[in-house]
């Protein structure tokens, strides 16, 4: 599987998808980052709220490309 980045401009958030595995639970890393884990504890995805980064989501998307 390729790593993908999904952008939600309304929520001002980005989701980095690391795996196609089902999400078993979500762990809050801090107030701005949540990590989705599968049943074995491997990271499935990471959600990042862009407001706290001081950048807009489209800018962040261009930086990753």
LINUR-V166656 format. One record per residue. RES is the residue in one small letter. PSI is psi in degrees with one decimal (none if undefined). Layout:
[[RES & PSI] [RES & PSI]]
//
This chain:
[[x & 139.4] [x & 146.0] [x & 132.4] [x & 155.1] [x & 122.6] [x & 138.0] [x & 130.8] [x & 99.7] [x & -31.0] [x & -42.4] [x & -10.6] [x & 53.0] [x & 159.2] [x & 146.5] [x & 123.0] [x & 110.6] [x & 119.4] [x & -18.9] [x & 157.0] [x & -0.6] [x & 153.5] [x & 143.9] [x & 125.8] [x & -36.6] [x & 162.8] [x & 133.8] [x & 129.8] [x & 114.6] [x & -43.2] [x & -163.6] [x & -16.0] [x & -9.7] [x & 129.2] [x & 140.2] [x & 123.5] [x & 133.4] [x & 149.6] [x & -176.3] [x & -20.2] [x & -2.8] [x & 4.7] [x & 143.8] [x & 129.9] [x & -35.9] [x & 164.0] [x & 126.4] [x & 131.8] [x & 128.3] [x & 124.3] [x & -22.2] [x & -38.4] [x & -15.9] [x & -13.4] [x & 19.6] [x & 159.5] [x & 156.2] [x & -44.5] [x & -37.0] [x & -44.0] [x & -40.1] [x & -43.7] [x & -35.1] [x & -30.3] [x & -33.5] [x & none]]
//
